[in-house]
């Protein structure tokens, strides 16, 4: 399936791109960013549907950088 190819590619890209910390090519959603003097935190919110207004957040993943 197409999502399996995207998932495999996302797993392999960090091996090719040294600075890449996270890659997800098979799920859809949005990112929020919280910034303070001490840190920056990006949170990815994955949704179960993108073609309807009934889509719900089904998973999240966060990455934080400290100052």
PQR file with spaces between the fields and no chain letter, atoms N, CA, C, O and H, PARSE charges and radii, in Angstrom:
ATOM       1  N    UNK     1       0.841   -1.191    0.000 -0.4000 1.5000
ATOM       2  CA   UNK     1       0.000    0.000    0.000 -0.0000 2.0000
ATOM       3  C    UNK     1       0.885    1.254    0.000  0.5500 1.7000
ATOM       4  O    UNK     1       2.055    1.205    0.381 -0.5500 1.4000
ATOM       5  N    UNK     2       0.310    2.359   -0.429 -0.4000 1.5000
ATOM       6  CA   UNK     2       1.043    3.618   -0.524 -0.0000 2.0000
ATOM       7  C    UNK     2       1.537    4.077    0.845  0.5500 1.7000
ATOM       8  O    UNK     2       2.668    4.549    0.956 -0.5500 1.4000
ATOM       9  H    UNK     2      -0.640    2.399   -0.739  0.4000 1.0000
ATOM      10  N    UNK     3       0.712    3.951    1.897 -0.4000 1.5000
ATOM      11  CA   UNK     3       1.136    4.417    3.219 -0.0000 2.0000
ATOM      12  C    UNK     3       2.319    3.609    3.741  0.5500 1.7000
ATOM      13  O    UNK     3       3.123    4.138    4.508 -0.5500 1.4000
ATOM      14  H    UNK     3      -0.207    3.568    1.807  0.4000 1.0000
ATOM      15  N    UNK     4       2.449    2.339    3.345 -0.4000 1.5000
ATOM      16  CA   UNK     4       3.592    1.528    3.775 -0.0000 2.0000
ATOM      17  C    UNK     4       4.886    2.025    3.127  0.5500 1.7000
ATOM      18  O    UNK     4       5.937    2.040    3.766 -0.5500 1.4000
ATOM      19  H    UNK     4       1.796    1.910    2.721  0.4000 1.0000
ATOM      20  N    UNK     5       4.806    2.428    1.865 -0.4000 1.5000
ATOM      21  CA   UNK     5       5.970    2.992    1.180 -0.0000 2.0000
ATOM      22  C    UNK     5       6.366    4.302    1.849  0.5500 1.7000
ATOM      23  O    UNK     5       7.548    4.542    2.095 -0.5500 1.4000
ATOM      24  H    UNK     5       3.951    2.416    1.345  0.4000 1.0000
ATOM      25  N    UNK     6       5.393    5.143    2.141 -0.4000 1.5000
ATOM      26  CA   UNK     6       5.671    6.420    2.804 -0.0000 2.0000
ATOM      27  C    UNK     6       6.271    6.197    4.191  0.5500 1.7000
ATOM      28  O    UNK     6       7.188    6.914    4.590 -0.5500 1.4000
ATOM      29  H    UNK     6       4.433    4.948    1.941  0.4000 1.0000
ATOM      30  N    UNK     7       5.769    5.223    4.917 -0.4000 1.5000
ATOM      31  CA   UNK     7       6.285    4.926    6.254 -0.0000 2.0000
ATOM      32  C    UNK     7       7.738    4.431    6.179  0.5500 1.7000
ATOM      33  O    UNK     7       8.573    4.830    6.990 -0.5500 1.4000
ATOM      34  H    UNK     7       5.024    4.640    4.593  0.4000 1.0000
ATOM      35  N    UNK     8       8.029    3.577    5.218 -0.4000 1.5000
ATOM      36  CA   UNK     8       9.391    3.082    5.037 -0.0000 2.0000
ATOM      37  C    UNK     8      10.337    4.209    4.655  0.5500 1.7000
ATOM      38  O    UNK     8      11.447    4.294    5.180 -0.5500 1.4000
ATOM      39  H    UNK     8       7.350    3.253    4.559  0.4000 1.0000
ATOM      40  N    UNK     9       9.910    5.065    3.755 -0.4000 1.5000
ATOM      41  CA   UNK     9      10.726    6.207    3.353 -0.0000 2.0000
ATOM      42  C    UNK     9      10.979    7.139    4.538  0.5500 1.7000
ATOM      43  O    UNK     9      12.096    7.624    4.720 -0.5500 1.4000
ATOM      44  H    UNK     9       9.008    4.996    3.328  0.4000 1.0000
ATOM      45  N    UNK    10       9.957    7.386    5.335 -0.4000 1.5000
ATOM      46  CA   UNK    10      10.103    8.247    6.511 -0.0000 2.0000
ATOM      47  C    UNK    10      11.094    7.636    7.515  0.5500 1.7000
ATOM      48  O    UNK    10      11.838    8.365    8.172 -0.5500 1.4000
ATOM      49  H    UNK    10       9.050    6.992    5.188  0.4000 1.0000
ATOM      50  N    UNK    11      11.103    6.331    7.630 -0.4000 1.5000
ATOM      51  CA   UNK    11      12.051    5.668    8.524 -0.0000 2.0000
ATOM      52  C    UNK    11      13.482    5.775    8.006  0.5500 1.7000
ATOM      53  O    UNK    11      14.422    5.861    8.795 -0.5500 1.4000
ATOM      54  H    UNK    11      10.499    5.739    7.097  0.4000 1.0000
ATOM      55  N    UNK    12      13.653    5.772    6.681 -0.4000 1.5000
ATOM      56  CA   UNK    12      14.982    5.784    6.083 -0.0000 2.0000
ATOM      57  C    UNK    12      15.572    7.182    5.881  0.5500 1.7000
ATOM      58  O    UNK    12      16.794    7.325    5.841 -0.5500 1.4000
ATOM      59  H    UNK    12      12.889    5.703    6.040  0.4000 1.0000
ATOM      60  N    UNK    13      14.745    8.203    5.755 -0.4000 1.5000
ATOM      61  CA   UNK    13      15.252    9.555    5.500 -0.0000 2.0000
ATOM      62  C    UNK    13      16.232   10.058    6.555  0.5500 1.7000
ATOM      63  O    UNK    13      17.230   10.679    6.190 -0.5500 1.4000
ATOM      64  H    UNK    13      13.752    8.087    5.787  0.4000 1.0000
ATOM      65  N    UNK    14      15.998    9.821    7.848 -0.4000 1.5000
ATOM      66  CA   UNK    14      16.981   10.291    8.835 -0.0000 2.0000
ATOM      67  C    UNK    14      18.367    9.653    8.653  0.5500 1.7000
ATOM      68  O    UNK    14      19.360   10.223    9.105 -0.5500 1.4000
ATOM      69  H    UNK    14      15.187    9.317    8.145  0.4000 1.0000
ATOM      70  N    UNK    15      18.452    8.512    8.017 -0.4000 1.5000
ATOM      71  CA   UNK    15      19.749    7.901    7.728 -0.0000 2.0000
ATOM      72  C    UNK    15      20.491    8.680    6.651  0.5500 1.7000
ATOM      73  O    UNK    15      21.722    8.700    6.629 -0.5500 1.4000
ATOM      74  H    UNK    15      17.645    8.049    7.650  0.4000 1.0000
ATOM      75  N    UNK    16      19.744    9.319    5.759 -0.4000 1.5000
ATOM      76  CA   UNK    16      20.328   10.081    4.660 -0.0000 2.0000
ATOM      77  C    UNK    16      20.549   11.546    5.001  0.5500 1.7000
ATOM      78  O    UNK    16      21.466   12.180    4.479 -0.5500 1.4000
ATOM      79  H    UNK    16      18.744    9.303    5.776  0.4000 1.0000
ATOM      80  N    UNK    17      19.702   12.085    5.884 -0.4000 1.5000
ATOM      81  CA   UNK    17      19.764   13.500    6.252 -0.0000 2.0000
ATOM      82  C    UNK    17      20.146   13.580    7.726  0.5500 1.7000
ATOM      83  O    UNK    17      19.315   13.354    8.605 -0.5500 1.4000
ATOM      84  H    UNK    17      18.957   11.570    6.308  0.4000 1.0000
ATOM      85  N    UNK    18      21.390   13.899    7.983 -0.4000 1.5000
ATOM      86  CA   UNK    18      21.958   13.830    9.328 -0.0000 2.0000
ATOM      87  C    UNK    18      21.188   14.650   10.361  0.5500 1.7000
ATOM      88  O    UNK    18      20.997   14.185   11.485 -0.5500 1.4000
ATOM      89  H    UNK    18      22.065   14.083    7.268  0.4000 1.0000
ATOM      90  N    UNK    19      20.748   15.840   10.017 -0.4000 1.5000
ATOM      91  CA   UNK    19      20.080   16.719   10.979 -0.0000 2.0000
ATOM      92  C    UNK    19      18.590   16.442   11.147  0.5500 1.7000
ATOM      93  O    UNK    19      17.949   17.047   12.006 -0.5500 1.4000
ATOM      94  H    UNK    19      20.903   16.218    9.104  0.4000 1.0000
ATOM      95  N    UNK    20      18.035   15.551   10.354 -0.4000 1.5000
ATOM      96  CA   UNK    20      16.605   15.250   10.436 -0.0000 2.0000
ATOM      97  C    UNK    20      16.318   14.438   11.690  0.5500 1.7000
ATOM      98  O    UNK    20      16.827   13.329   11.851 -0.5500 1.4000
ATOM      99  H    UNK    20      18.556   15.060    9.657  0.4000 1.0000
ATOM     100  N    UNK    21      15.501   14.996   12.574 -0.4000 1.5000
ATOM     101  CA   UNK    21      15.174   14.336   13.832 -0.0000 2.0000
ATOM     102  C    UNK    21      13.890   13.529   13.761  0.5500 1.7000
ATOM     103  O    UNK    21      13.725   12.564   14.508 -0.5500 1.4000
ATOM     104  H    UNK    21      15.088   15.897   12.443  0.4000 1.0000
ATOM     105  N    UNK    22      12.975   13.911   12.871 -0.4000 1.5000
ATOM     106  CA   UNK    22      11.672   13.256   12.807 -0.0000 2.0000
ATOM     107  C    UNK    22      11.069   13.459   11.429  0.5500 1.7000
ATOM     108  O    UNK    22      11.155   14.546   10.858 -0.5500 1.4000
ATOM     109  H    UNK    22      13.109   14.695   12.264  0.4000 1.0000
ATOM     110  N    UNK    23      10.460   12.413   10.900 -0.4000 1.5000
ATOM     111  CA   UNK    23       9.816   12.489    9.597 -0.0000 2.0000
ATOM     112  C    UNK    23       8.607   11.566    9.582  0.5500 1.7000
ATOM     113  O    UNK    23       8.709   10.405    9.978 -0.5500 1.4000
ATOM     114  H    UNK    23      10.390   11.530   11.364  0.4000 1.0000
ATOM     115  N    UNK    24       7.478   12.064    9.137 -0.4000 1.5000
ATOM     116  CA   UNK    24       6.267   11.253    9.028 -0.0000 2.0000
ATOM     117  C    UNK    24       5.583   11.642    7.721  0.5500 1.7000
ATOM     118  O    UNK    24       5.066   12.751    7.591 -0.5500 1.4000
ATOM     119  H    UNK    24       7.395   13.007    8.816  0.4000 1.0000
ATOM     120  N    UNK    25       5.583   10.742    6.774 -0.4000 1.5000
ATOM     121  CA   UNK    25       5.005   11.023    5.460 -0.0000 2.0000
ATOM     122  C    UNK    25       3.670   10.335    5.224  0.5500 1.7000
ATOM     123  O    UNK    25       3.064   10.517    4.168 -0.5500 1.4000
ATOM     124  H    UNK    25       6.003    9.841    6.880  0.4000 1.0000
ATOM     125  N    UNK    26       3.205    9.555    6.179 -0.4000 1.5000
ATOM     126  CA   UNK    26       2.003    8.756    5.930 -0.0000 2.0000
ATOM     127  C    UNK    26       0.802    9.147    6.789  0.5500 1.7000
ATOM     128  O    UNK    26      -0.293    8.629    6.569 -0.5500 1.4000
ATOM     129  H    UNK    26       3.697    9.408    7.037  0.4000 1.0000
ATOM     130  N    UNK    27       0.973   10.042    7.755 -0.4000 1.5000
ATOM     131  CA   UNK    27      -0.161   10.497    8.560 -0.0000 2.0000
ATOM     132  C    UNK    27      -0.365   11.988    8.325  0.5500 1.7000
ATOM     133  O    UNK    27       0.559   12.686    7.907 -0.5500 1.4000
ATOM     134  H    UNK    27       1.862   10.463    7.933  0.4000 1.0000
ATOM     135  N    UNK    28      -1.564   12.476    8.592 -0.4000 1.5000
ATOM     136  CA   UNK    28      -1.893   13.881    8.368 -0.0000 2.0000
ATOM     137  C    UNK    28      -2.286   14.543    9.676  0.5500 1.7000
ATOM     138  O    UNK    28      -2.758   13.890   10.606 -0.5500 1.4000
ATOM     139  H    UNK    28      -2.314   11.909    8.931  0.4000 1.0000
ATOM     140  N    UNK    29      -2.084   15.840    9.729 -0.4000 1.5000
ATOM     141  CA   UNK    29      -2.444   16.572   10.928 -0.0000 2.0000
ATOM     142  C    UNK    29      -1.891   17.979   10.891  0.5500 1.7000
ATOM     143  O    UNK    29      -1.771   18.596    9.833 -0.5500 1.4000
ATOM     144  H    UNK    29      -1.700   16.371    8.974  0.4000 1.0000
ATOM     145  N    UNK    30      -1.556   18.475   12.083 -0.4000 1.5000
ATOM     146  CA   UNK    30      -1.051   19.834   12.188 -0.0000 2.0000
ATOM     147  C    UNK    30      -0.068   19.909   13.341  0.5500 1.7000
ATOM     148  O    UNK    30      -0.011   19.013   14.182 -0.5500 1.4000
ATOM     149  H    UNK    30      -1.653   17.973   12.942  0.4000 1.0000
ATOM     150  N    UNK    31       0.711   20.996   13.374 -0.4000 1.5000
ATOM     151  CA   UNK    31       1.711   21.178   14.413 -0.0000 2.0000
ATOM     152  C    UNK    31       1.417   22.454   15.186  0.5500 1.7000
ATOM     153  O    UNK    31       1.032   23.471   14.609 -0.5500 1.4000
ATOM     154  H    UNK    31       0.665   21.725   12.691  0.4000 1.0000
ATOM     155  N    UNK    32       1.603   22.386   16.498 -0.4000 1.5000
ATOM     156  CA   UNK    32       1.574   23.582   17.329 -0.0000 2.0000
ATOM     157  C    UNK    32       2.982   23.799   17.870  0.5500 1.7000
ATOM     158  O    UNK    32       3.745   22.850   18.046 -0.5500 1.4000
ATOM     159  H    UNK    32       1.916   21.560   16.967  0.4000 1.0000
ATOM     160  N    UNK    33       3.314   25.058   18.131 -0.4000 1.5000
ATOM     161  CA   UNK    33       4.640   25.409   18.610 -0.0000 2.0000
ATOM     162  C    UNK    33       4.505   26.296   19.832  0.5500 1.7000
ATOM     163  O    UNK    33       3.847   27.335   19.783 -0.5500 1.4000
ATOM     164  H    UNK    33       2.695   25.830   17.988  0.4000 1.0000
ATOM     165  N    UNK    34       5.126   25.887   20.927 -0.4000 1.5000
ATOM     166  CA   UNK    34       5.153   26.682   22.157 -0.0000 2.0000
ATOM     167  C    UNK    34       6.589   27.141   22.379  0.5500 1.7000
ATOM     168  O    UNK    34       7.508   26.324   22.443 -0.5500 1.4000
ATOM     169  H    UNK    34       5.661   25.043   20.967  0.4000 1.0000
ATOM     170  N    UNK    35       6.776   28.454   22.494 -0.4000 1.5000
ATOM     171  CA   UNK    35       8.114   29.015   22.641 -0.0000 2.0000
ATOM     172  C    UNK    35       8.178   29.843   23.911  0.5500 1.7000
ATOM     173  O    UNK    35       7.301   30.664   24.178 -0.5500 1.4000
ATOM     174  H    UNK    35       6.029   29.118   22.441  0.4000 1.0000
ATOM     175  N    UNK    36       9.231   29.616   24.694 -0.4000 1.5000
ATOM     176  CA   UNK    36       9.475   30.422   25.889 -0.0000 2.0000
ATOM     177  C    UNK    36      10.951   30.814   25.889  0.5500 1.7000
ATOM     178  O    UNK    36      11.691   30.457   24.972 -0.5500 1.4000
ATOM     179  H    UNK    36       9.944   28.949   24.477  0.4000 1.0000
ATOM     180  N    UNK    37      11.373   31.540   26.905 -0.4000 1.5000
ATOM     181  CA   UNK    37      12.785   31.915   26.996 -0.0000 2.0000
ATOM     182  C    UNK    37      13.668   30.692   27.205  0.5500 1.7000
ATOM     183  O    UNK    37      14.841   30.705   26.832 -0.5500 1.4000
ATOM     184  H    UNK    37      10.772   31.830   27.650  0.4000 1.0000
ATOM     185  N    UNK    38      13.122   29.644   27.792 -0.4000 1.5000
ATOM     186  CA   UNK    38      13.905   28.466   28.148 -0.0000 2.0000
ATOM     187  C    UNK    38      13.847   27.329   27.141  0.5500 1.7000
ATOM     188  O    UNK    38      14.754   26.498   27.102 -0.5500 1.4000
ATOM     189  H    UNK    38      12.169   29.633   28.095  0.4000 1.0000
ATOM     190  N    UNK    39      12.788   27.274   26.315 -0.4000 1.5000
ATOM     191  CA   UNK    39      12.648   26.131   25.414 -0.0000 2.0000
ATOM     192  C    UNK    39      11.669   26.422   24.280  0.5500 1.7000
ATOM     193  O    UNK    39      10.938   27.413   24.287 -0.5500 1.4000
ATOM     194  H    UNK    39      12.051   27.949   26.346  0.4000 1.0000
ATOM     195  N    UNK    40      11.688   25.524   23.318 -0.4000 1.5000
ATOM     196  CA   UNK    40      10.697   25.523   22.227 -0.0000 2.0000
ATOM     197  C    UNK    40      10.200   24.089   22.092  0.5500 1.7000
ATOM     198  O    UNK    40      10.994   23.151   22.022 -0.5500 1.4000
ATOM     199  H    UNK    40      12.281   24.719   23.312  0.4000 1.0000
ATOM     200  N    UNK    41       8.874   23.930   22.057 -0.4000 1.5000
ATOM     201  CA   UNK    41       8.286   22.594   21.947 -0.0000 2.0000
ATOM     202  C    UNK    41       7.333   22.559   20.763  0.5500 1.7000
ATOM     203  O    UNK    41       6.380   23.334   20.688 -0.5500 1.4000
ATOM     204  H    UNK    41       8.230   24.693   22.115  0.4000 1.0000
ATOM     205  N    UNK    42       7.610   21.638   19.835 -0.4000 1.5000
ATOM     206  CA   UNK    42       6.718   21.408   18.697 -0.0000 2.0000
ATOM     207  C    UNK    42       5.920   20.147   18.993  0.5500 1.7000
ATOM     208  O    UNK    42       6.486   19.122   19.374 -0.5500 1.4000
ATOM     209  H    UNK    42       8.385   21.008   19.896  0.4000 1.0000
ATOM     210  N    UNK    43       4.606   20.224   18.816 -0.4000 1.5000
ATOM     211  CA   UNK    43       3.748   19.056   19.020 -0.0000 2.0000
ATOM     212  C    UNK    43       2.963   18.806   17.739  0.5500 1.7000
ATOM     213  O    UNK    43       2.240   19.675   17.253 -0.5500 1.4000
ATOM     214  H    UNK    43       4.147   21.056   18.506  0.4000 1.0000
ATOM     215  N    UNK    44       3.123   17.605   17.209 -0.4000 1.5000
ATOM     216  CA   UNK    44       2.381   17.187   16.027 -0.0000 2.0000
ATOM     217  C    UNK    44       1.110   16.495   16.481  0.5500 1.7000
ATOM     218  O    UNK    44       1.153   15.590   17.313 -0.5500 1.4000
ATOM     219  H    UNK    44       3.710   16.899   17.604  0.4000 1.0000
ATOM     220  N    UNK    45      -0.025   16.920   15.935 -0.4000 1.5000
ATOM     221  CA   UNK    45      -1.340   16.363   16.261 -0.0000 2.0000
ATOM     222  C    UNK    45      -1.840   15.637   15.010  0.5500 1.7000
ATOM     223  O    UNK    45      -2.148   16.271   14.000 -0.5500 1.4000
ATOM     224  H    UNK    45      -0.061   17.655   15.259  0.4000 1.0000
ATOM     225  N    UNK    46      -1.918   14.321   15.082 -0.4000 1.5000
ATOM     226  CA   UNK    46      -2.367   13.525   13.938 -0.0000 2.0000
ATOM     227  C    UNK    46      -3.876   13.358   13.982  0.5500 1.7000
ATOM     228  O    UNK    46      -4.455   13.141   15.047 -0.5500 1.4000
ATOM     229  H    UNK    46      -1.669   13.806   15.902  0.4000 1.0000
ATOM     230  N    UNK    47      -4.510   13.462   12.818 -0.4000 1.5000
ATOM     231  CA   UNK    47      -5.960   13.331   12.731 -0.0000 2.0000
ATOM     232  C    UNK    47      -6.337   12.082   11.936  0.5500 1.7000
ATOM     233  O    UNK    47      -5.570   11.609   11.097 -0.5500 1.4000
ATOM     234  H    UNK    47      -4.039   13.639   11.954  0.4000 1.0000
ATOM     235  N    UNK    48      -7.530   11.560   12.215 -0.4000 1.5000
ATOM     236  CA   UNK    48      -7.964   10.327   11.557 -0.0000 2.0000
ATOM     237  C    UNK    48      -8.627   10.559   10.204  0.5500 1.7000
ATOM     238  O    UNK    48      -8.808    9.608    9.444 -0.5500 1.4000
ATOM     239  H    UNK    48      -8.153   11.944   12.896  0.4000 1.0000
ATOM     240  N    UNK    49      -8.992   11.793    9.886 -0.4000 1.5000
ATOM     241  CA   UNK    49      -9.623   12.099    8.595 -0.0000 2.0000
ATOM     242  C    UNK    49      -9.309   13.537    8.214  0.5500 1.7000
ATOM     243  O    UNK    49      -9.326   14.427    9.064 -0.5500 1.4000
ATOM     244  H    UNK    49      -8.845   12.565   10.504  0.4000 1.0000
ATOM     245  N    UNK    50      -9.024   13.764    6.942 -0.4000 1.5000
ATOM     246  CA   UNK    50      -8.735   15.126    6.490 -0.0000 2.0000
ATOM     247  C    UNK    50      -9.764   15.662    5.502  0.5500 1.7000
ATOM     248  O    UNK    50      -9.776   16.855    5.197 -0.5500 1.4000
ATOM     249  H    UNK    50      -9.010   13.041    6.252  0.4000 1.0000
ATOM     250  N    UNK    51     -10.621   14.784    5.007 -0.4000 1.5000
ATOM     251  CA   UNK    51     -11.582   15.208    3.999 -0.0000 2.0000
ATOM     252  C    UNK    51     -12.953   15.542    4.570  0.5500 1.7000
ATOM     253  O    UNK    51     -13.859   15.916    3.826 -0.5500 1.4000
ATOM     254  H    UNK    51     -10.611   13.816    5.255  0.4000 1.0000
ATOM     255  N    UNK    52     -13.115   15.409    5.891 -0.4000 1.5000
ATOM     256  CA   UNK    52     -14.375   15.765    6.535 -0.0000 2.0000
ATOM     257  C    UNK    52     -14.090   16.644    7.746  0.5500 1.7000
ATOM     258  O    UNK    52     -12.975   16.650    8.268 -0.5500 1.4000
ATOM     259  H    UNK    52     -12.378   15.104    6.495  0.4000 1.0000
ATOM     260  N    UNK    53     -15.085   17.376    8.183 -0.4000 1.5000
ATOM     261  CA   UNK    53     -14.936   18.214    9.374 -0.0000 2.0000
ATOM     262  C    UNK    53     -15.022   17.389   10.655  0.5500 1.7000
ATOM     263  O    UNK    53     -14.797   17.911   11.748 -0.5500 1.4000
ATOM     264  H    UNK    53     -15.991   17.372    7.759  0.4000 1.0000
ATOM     265  N    UNK    54     -15.346   16.112   10.525 -0.4000 1.5000
ATOM     266  CA   UNK    54     -15.501   15.238   11.691 -0.0000 2.0000
ATOM     267  C    UNK    54     -14.186   14.603   12.135  0.5500 1.7000
ATOM     268  O    UNK    54     -14.183   13.769   13.041 -0.5500 1.4000
ATOM     269  H    UNK    54     -15.529   15.689    9.637  0.4000 1.0000
ATOM     270  N    UNK    55     -13.079   14.979   11.517 -0.4000 1.5000
ATOM     271  CA   UNK    55     -11.790   14.395   11.886 -0.0000 2.0000
ATOM     272  C    UNK    55     -11.433   14.688   13.338  0.5500 1.7000
ATOM     273  O    UNK    55     -11.712   15.772   13.850 -0.5500 1.4000
ATOM     274  H    UNK    55     -13.081   15.657   10.781  0.4000 1.0000
ATOM     275  N    UNK    56     -10.815   13.714   13.990 -0.4000 1.5000
ATOM     276  CA   UNK    56     -10.438   13.840   15.396 -0.0000 2.0000
ATOM     277  C    UNK    56      -8.939   13.590   15.548  0.5500 1.7000
ATOM     278  O    UNK    56      -8.347   12.827   14.783 -0.5500 1.4000
ATOM     279  H    UNK    56     -10.589   12.833   13.574  0.4000 1.0000
ATOM     280  N    UNK    57      -8.331   14.240   16.542 -0.4000 1.5000
ATOM     281  CA   UNK    57      -6.932   13.983   16.857 -0.0000 2.0000
ATOM     282  C    UNK    57      -6.829   12.584   17.447  0.5500 1.7000
ATOM     283  O    UNK    57      -7.523   12.258   18.410 -0.5500 1.4000
ATOM     284  H    UNK    57      -8.811   14.860   17.163  0.4000 1.0000
ATOM     285  N    UNK    58      -5.968   11.764   16.871 -0.4000 1.5000
ATOM     286  CA   UNK    58      -5.846   10.374   17.320 -0.0000 2.0000
ATOM     287  C    UNK    58      -4.493   10.080   17.968  0.5500 1.7000
ATOM     288  O    UNK    58      -4.324    9.042   18.607 -0.5500 1.4000
ATOM     289  H    UNK    58      -5.405   12.029   16.088  0.4000 1.0000
ATOM     290  N    UNK    59      -3.537   10.982   17.806 -0.4000 1.5000
ATOM     291  CA   UNK    59      -2.213   10.739   18.359 -0.0000 2.0000
ATOM     292  C    UNK    59      -1.434   12.045   18.353  0.5500 1.7000
ATOM     293  O    UNK    59      -1.726   12.942   17.562 -0.5500 1.4000
ATOM     294  H    UNK    59      -3.674   11.825   17.287  0.4000 1.0000
ATOM     295  N    UNK    60      -0.460   12.154   19.217 -0.4000 1.5000
ATOM     296  CA   UNK    60       0.423   13.313   19.206 -0.0000 2.0000
ATOM     297  C    UNK    60       1.864   12.855   19.412  0.5500 1.7000
ATOM     298  O    UNK    60       2.127   11.767   19.924 -0.5500 1.4000
ATOM     299  H    UNK    60      -0.223   11.425   19.860  0.4000 1.0000
ATOM     300  N    UNK    61       2.780   13.716   18.999 -0.4000 1.5000
ATOM     301  CA   UNK    61       4.202   13.481   19.232 -0.0000 2.0000
ATOM     302  C    UNK    61       4.847   14.838   19.430  0.5500 1.7000
ATOM     303  O    UNK    61       4.583   15.770   18.671 -0.5500 1.4000
ATOM     304  H    UNK    61       2.567   14.600   18.583  0.4000 1.0000
ATOM     305  N    UNK    62       5.689   14.955   20.445 -0.4000 1.5000
ATOM     306  CA   UNK    62       6.325   16.244   20.766 -0.0000 2.0000
ATOM     307  C    UNK    62       7.832   16.143   20.696  0.5500 1.7000
ATOM     308  O    UNK    62       8.418   15.079   20.899 -0.5500 1.4000
ATOM     309  H    UNK    62       5.903   14.198   21.062  0.4000 1.0000
ATOM     310  N    UNK    63       8.448   17.284   20.402 -0.4000 1.5000
ATOM     311  CA   UNK    63       9.903   17.413   20.391 -0.0000 2.0000
ATOM     312  C    UNK    63      10.238   18.736   21.042  0.5500 1.7000
ATOM     313  O    UNK    63       9.697   19.773   20.659 -0.5500 1.4000
ATOM     314  H    UNK    63       7.972   18.148   20.237  0.4000 1.0000
ATOM     315  N    UNK    64      11.129   18.712   22.026 -0.4000 1.5000
ATOM     316  CA   UNK    64      11.474   19.918   22.773 -0.0000 2.0000
ATOM     317  C    UNK    64      12.961   20.216   22.655  0.5500 1.7000
ATOM     318  O    UNK    64      13.797   19.314   22.698 -0.5500 1.4000
ATOM     319  H    UNK    64      11.569   17.869   22.337  0.4000 1.0000
ATOM     320  N    UNK    65      13.270   21.488   22.507 -0.4000 1.5000
ATOM     321  CA   UNK    65      14.647   21.959   22.492 -0.0000 2.0000
ATOM     322  C    UNK    65      14.802   22.939   23.642  0.5500 1.7000
ATOM     323  O    UNK    65      14.035   23.895   23.761 -0.5500 1.4000
ATOM     324  H    UNK    65      12.590   22.221   22.473  0.4000 1.0000
ATOM     325  N    UNK    66      15.780   22.703   24.477 -0.4000 1.5000
ATOM     326  CA   UNK    66      16.067   23.594   25.606 -0.0000 2.0000
ATOM     327  C    UNK    66      17.085   24.655   25.153  0.5500 1.7000
ATOM     328  O    UNK    66      17.952   24.398   24.318 -0.5500 1.4000
ATOM     329  H    UNK    66      16.403   21.927   24.381  0.4000 1.0000
ATOM     330  N    UNK    67      16.944   25.850   25.735 -0.4000 1.5000
ATOM     331  CA   UNK    67      17.860   26.938   25.411 -0.0000 2.0000
ATOM     332  C    UNK    67      19.215   26.714   26.027  0.5500 1.7000
ATOM     333  O    UNK    67      20.115   27.536   25.856 -0.5500 1.4000
ATOM     334  H    UNK    67      16.240   26.058   26.413  0.4000 1.0000
